[in-house]
Amino acid sequence: MTLDRETARIGYNGNRLGWRVQGVVGKLLALATGAVLLVGAVAISIAVFAAAAAGLLVVGLYVWWKTRDLRKQMRAASSNHAVSNPAVIDGEIIEGEVVERTIIRDVPPRDP
């Protein structure tokens, strides 16, 4: 076996892709095929996007519908809390910090 000669590969005729588009008709056919594939890919992606959007809408409406009683209870609890909370006067929330000073009068002051 000699190393000078390259072994022949099946389907390889010296071109990089193994075949070559010949003539104007072949080039037009390749261009048309590429255009059809591009339009088909765009159409499929639009259909997939529409299906995903419809699915998200259905799931969102389902969650909204199932949580309506919970939202109603939360609104009622927040309105009841505002009435029973002493820090809320006429719908205004008073926020602050209470500091209490206690003076003990039973202990006599120390002499310095």
C-alpha positions as CSV (number, residue, x, y, z in Angstrom):
1,M,0.0,0.0,0.0
2,T,1.4,3.3,-1.0
3,L,0.6,6.6,0.7
4,D,0.9,8.7,-2.4
5,R,-2.5,7.9,-3.7
6,E,-5.7,9.2,-2.1
7,T,-8.4,6.7,-1.6
8,A,-11.6,7.4,-3.5
9,R,-14.7,8.1,-1.5
10,I,-18.1,7.2,-2.6
11,G,-20.1,10.1,-3.9
12,Y,-17.2,12.5,-4.0
13,N,-16.2,13.9,-7.3
14,G,-13.9,16.7,-6.3
15,N,-16.6,19.3,-5.5
16,R,-17.1,20.4,-2.0
17,L,-20.8,19.4,-1.8
18,G,-20.5,16.4,-3.9
19,W,-22.9,17.9,-6.6
20,R,-23.3,21.1,-8.3
21,V,-26.3,23.0,-9.7
22,Q,-26.0,23.1,-13.4
23,G,-27.5,25.7,-15.7
24,V,-30.1,28.4,-15.4
25,V,-33.0,26.0,-14.9
26,G,-31.3,24.3,-12.0
27,K,-30.5,27.6,-10.3
28,L,-34.1,28.8,-10.7
29,L,-35.4,25.5,-9.3
30,A,-33.0,25.9,-6.3
31,L,-34.2,29.5,-5.8
32,A,-37.8,28.5,-5.9
33,T,-37.3,25.6,-3.5
34,G,-35.5,28.0,-1.1
35,A,-38.3,30.5,-1.3
36,V,-41.0,27.9,-0.7
37,L,-39.1,26.5,2.3
38,L,-38.7,30.1,3.7
39,V,-42.4,30.9,3.3
40,G,-43.3,27.5,4.8
41,A,-41.1,28.1,7.8
42,V,-42.6,31.5,8.5
43,A,-46.1,30.1,8.2
44,I,-45.4,27.3,10.6
45,S,-43.8,29.7,13.1
46,I,-46.8,32.0,12.9
47,A,-49.1,29.1,13.5
48,V,-47.0,27.9,16.5
49,F,-47.0,31.4,18.0
50,A,-50.7,31.7,17.6
51,A,-51.3,28.4,19.3
52,A,-49.0,29.3,22.2
53,A,-50.7,32.7,22.6
54,A,-54.2,31.0,22.6
55,G,-53.0,28.4,25.2
56,L,-51.6,31.2,27.4
57,L,-54.9,33.1,27.1
58,V,-56.9,30.0,28.1
59,V,-54.7,29.3,31.1
60,G,-54.8,32.9,32.2
61,L,-58.6,33.1,31.9
62,Y,-58.9,29.8,33.9
63,V,-56.7,31.1,36.7
64,W,-58.6,34.4,36.7
65,W,-61.9,32.6,36.9
66,K,-60.8,30.2,39.6
67,T,-59.4,33.0,41.8
68,R,-62.4,35.4,41.7
69,D,-63.8,34.2,45.0
70,L,-60.4,34.6,46.6
71,R,-60.0,38.2,45.3
72,K,-63.5,39.0,46.6
73,Q,-62.6,37.7,50.0
74,M,-59.4,39.7,50.0
75,R,-61.2,42.9,49.1
76,A,-63.7,42.3,51.9
77,A,-61.0,41.6,54.4
78,S,-59.0,44.7,53.5
79,S,-62.1,46.9,53.8
80,N,-63.0,45.3,57.2
81,H,-59.4,45.7,58.4
82,A,-59.5,49.4,57.6
83,V,-62.5,49.9,59.8
84,S,-61.3,47.8,62.8
85,N,-57.7,49.1,62.7
86,P,-57.2,52.0,65.2
87,A,-54.4,53.4,63.2
88,V,-56.8,54.2,60.3
89,I,-58.9,57.3,60.8
90,D,-61.4,58.3,58.1
91,G,-59.5,56.3,55.5
92,E,-56.1,57.8,56.3
93,I,-53.3,55.6,57.5
94,I,-51.3,57.1,60.4
95,E,-47.8,55.6,60.4
96,G,-45.2,56.4,63.0
97,E,-43.1,55.1,65.9
98,V,-44.1,55.4,69.5
99,V,-41.4,56.1,72.1
100,E,-42.4,55.8,75.7
101,R,-40.4,57.4,78.5
102,T,-40.9,56.0,81.9
103,I,-39.8,57.9,84.9
104,I,-39.5,55.9,88.0
105,R,-40.2,58.0,91.1
106,D,-39.7,55.4,93.7
107,V,-36.0,55.3,93.5
108,P,-34.1,58.3,94.9
109,P,-31.7,60.0,92.6
110,R,-28.0,59.1,93.0
111,D,-25.6,61.5,94.5
112,P,-22.6,62.3,92.3
